Amino acid sequence: PLSADLKSMLPSGRASDIALYCGHRQFDAHRFVLRARSPYFKGLFASTMRDADADGLPIADTEPDVFEQLLLWVYTGEVAEAALEAKDMLEHLLMAANRYECGGLKLLCEAKLCEGLSVENVAMRLVLAEQAEADELKEACLELIKPNAAAVMGTAGWKDVASNIELVNEVVALLAGAPTAGKGKGKK
């Protein structure tokens, strides 16, 4: 099947036409796959910038293990289950999915992060949701905060929320019963 062929192309580097350098690792990839599955790469390779025709491209904003899972998603629509369970992988993968415009991966990460929401982590995940433009996660965070505001405000992660006036205003509006600005934005 096609998915198995694409999955085997990534680690083998067979017929690759670009090297992606991420940290200490090199990923031999295929422009046609990257273009087809990521609007970010489609735009990059269509541009007249030097990077569009380069044989290699540095990836400076993502850890190699995270980028490996992102590429696995690009090639197969899957990520390794064990990787999703690794500490902080979902958070980093969500940010990478947002940066590289991998909508399906972003939705998967949001759903998994929503499943694991707790009073202890909801403030940190609310900040993450804001940074990654992850509306589903943001709404889930706000819904958990509403009945647990006092406990959430006592967590270590709350200071990150408190330093973002827009998020504070949304939480205050939520607690006051006003509609939050995050509803209906439609960002994905």
C-alpha positions as CSV (number, residue, x, y, z in Angstrom):
1,P,0.0,0.0,0.0
2,L,1.0,3.6,-0.6
3,S,1.2,4.5,3.1
4,A,3.7,1.7,3.8
5,D,5.8,2.8,0.8
6,L,5.8,6.4,2.0
7,K,6.6,5.3,5.5
8,S,9.6,3.3,4.3
9,M,10.9,6.3,2.2
10,L,11.5,8.5,5.2
11,P,14.1,6.4,7.1
12,S,15.7,5.0,4.0
13,G,16.1,8.4,2.4
14,R,15.5,6.6,-1.0
15,A,15.1,9.2,-3.8
16,S,15.3,12.1,-1.3
17,D,16.0,15.6,-2.7
18,I,16.5,17.6,0.4
19,A,18.2,17.2,3.7
20,L,16.6,18.7,6.8
21,Y,19.1,19.5,9.5
22,C,17.6,19.5,13.0
23,G,19.9,19.7,15.9
24,H,22.5,16.9,15.5
25,R,20.3,14.9,13.1
26,Q,19.8,14.9,9.4
27,F,16.5,13.9,7.8
28,D,16.6,13.0,4.2
29,A,13.2,14.0,2.8
30,H,11.2,14.6,-0.4
31,R,10.0,18.0,-1.5
32,F,6.9,16.6,-3.2
33,V,5.7,15.0,0.1
34,L,6.5,18.1,2.2
35,R,4.8,20.4,-0.3
36,A,1.7,18.2,-0.5
37,R,1.2,17.8,3.2
38,S,2.4,21.1,4.7
39,P,1.3,24.6,3.5
40,Y,4.5,25.9,5.2
41,F,6.8,23.8,3.1
42,K,4.7,24.4,0.0
43,G,5.2,28.1,0.4
44,L,8.8,27.8,1.3
45,F,9.7,25.7,-1.8
46,A,7.6,27.9,-4.1
47,S,9.4,31.1,-3.0
48,T,12.3,32.7,-4.7
49,M,14.3,32.7,-1.5
50,R,17.6,30.8,-1.4
51,D,16.0,28.0,0.8
52,A,13.6,27.0,-2.0
53,D,16.4,25.5,-4.2
54,A,18.9,24.5,-1.4
55,D,19.9,20.9,-1.1
56,G,19.7,21.3,2.7
57,L,17.6,23.2,5.1
58,P,18.3,24.0,8.8
59,I,15.4,23.4,11.2
60,A,16.3,25.5,14.2
61,D,13.1,25.9,16.1
62,T,12.2,22.3,16.9
63,E,13.9,19.5,18.8
64,P,15.0,16.5,16.6
65,D,12.7,14.0,18.3
66,V,9.7,16.3,17.8
67,F,10.6,17.0,14.2
68,E,11.0,13.3,13.6
69,Q,7.4,12.7,14.7
70,L,6.2,15.7,12.7
71,L,7.9,14.2,9.6
72,L,6.3,10.8,10.4
73,W,2.9,12.5,10.4
74,V,3.7,14.3,7.1
75,Y,4.6,11.0,5.5
76,T,2.0,8.7,7.0
77,G,-0.7,10.6,8.9
78,E,0.5,8.8,12.1
79,V,2.8,9.4,15.0
80,A,4.4,6.8,17.3
81,E,2.2,6.1,20.3
82,A,5.3,5.8,22.5
83,A,6.4,9.3,21.4
84,L,3.1,10.8,22.3
85,E,3.5,9.5,25.9
86,A,7.0,11.0,26.3
87,K,7.2,13.9,28.7
88,D,6.3,17.2,27.0
89,M,6.2,15.6,23.5
90,L,2.5,16.6,22.9
91,E,3.2,20.2,23.9
92,H,6.2,20.5,21.6
93,L,4.5,18.6,18.8
94,L,1.5,20.9,19.0
95,M,3.8,23.9,18.6
96,A,5.6,22.3,15.7
97,A,2.3,21.3,14.0
98,N,1.2,24.9,14.3
99,R,4.4,26.3,12.9
100,Y,4.6,23.8,10.0
101,E,0.8,24.1,9.3
102,C,0.0,20.4,9.8
103,G,-3.7,20.8,10.7
104,G,-4.5,17.1,11.3
105,L,-1.5,16.7,13.7
106,K,-2.5,19.9,15.5
107,L,-6.0,18.5,16.1
108,L,-4.6,15.2,17.3
109,C,-2.3,16.9,19.8
110,E,-5.1,19.2,21.0
111,A,-7.4,16.2,21.6
112,K,-4.7,14.3,23.5
113,L,-3.9,17.4,25.6
114,C,-7.6,17.9,26.4
115,E,-7.8,14.3,27.6
116,G,-5.1,14.9,30.1
117,L,-6.3,18.2,31.5
118,S,-6.1,18.7,35.3
119,V,-6.2,21.5,37.8
120,E,-2.4,21.2,38.1
121,N,-1.7,21.6,34.3
122,V,-4.6,23.6,33.0
123,A,-2.9,27.0,33.4
124,M,0.2,26.0,31.5
125,R,-1.9,24.4,28.8
126,L,-4.0,27.5,28.5
127,V,-0.9,29.5,27.8
128,L,0.2,26.8,25.3
129,A,-3.2,26.9,23.6
130,E,-2.9,30.7,23.2
131,Q,0.7,30.4,21.7
132,A,-0.3,27.6,19.3
133,E,-3.6,29.1,18.3
134,A,-5.3,25.9,19.5
135,D,-8.9,26.9,20.0
136,E,-10.2,23.5,21.0
137,L,-7.6,23.2,23.8
138,K,-8.2,26.7,24.9
139,E,-11.9,26.2,25.2
140,A,-11.4,23.0,27.2
141,C,-8.9,24.8,29.5
142,L,-11.4,27.6,30.1
143,E,-14.2,25.1,30.8
144,L,-12.0,23.4,33.5
145,I,-10.9,26.7,35.0
146,K,-14.5,28.0,35.4
147,P,-15.5,25.7,38.3
148,N,-11.9,25.4,39.7
149,A,-10.7,29.0,39.5
150,A,-9.4,29.3,43.0
151,A,-7.4,26.0,42.8
152,V,-6.0,26.8,39.4
153,M,-4.9,30.3,40.5
154,G,-2.9,28.6,43.3
155,T,-0.8,26.5,40.8
156,A,2.7,27.3,39.7
157,G,1.5,27.7,36.1
158,W,-0.9,30.5,36.9
159,K,1.9,33.1,36.9
160,D,2.3,32.5,33.2
161,V,-1.4,33.2,32.7
162,A,-1.2,36.2,35.0
163,S,1.6,37.7,32.8
164,N,-0.7,37.7,29.7
165,I,-3.3,40.4,30.2
166,E,-5.5,39.1,27.3
167,L,-5.7,35.6,28.9
168,V,-6.5,37.2,32.3
169,N,-9.3,39.2,30.7
170,E,-10.7,36.1,29.1
171,V,-10.6,34.2,32.4
172,V,-12.2,37.1,34.3
173,A,-14.9,37.4,31.6
174,L,-15.6,33.7,31.8
175,L,-15.9,33.8,35.6
176,A,-18.2,36.8,35.3
177,G,-20.4,34.9,32.9
178,A,-19.5,37.0,29.8
179,P,-18.7,35.3,26.5
180,T,-15.0,34.8,26.0
181,A,-13.1,36.2,23.1
182,G,-11.8,32.7,22.1
183,K,-15.2,31.4,21.1
184,G,-16.0,31.4,17.5
185,K,-12.7,32.7,16.3
186,G,-12.3,29.6,14.1
187,K,-8.5,29.5,14.2
188,K,-7.0,26.1,13.4
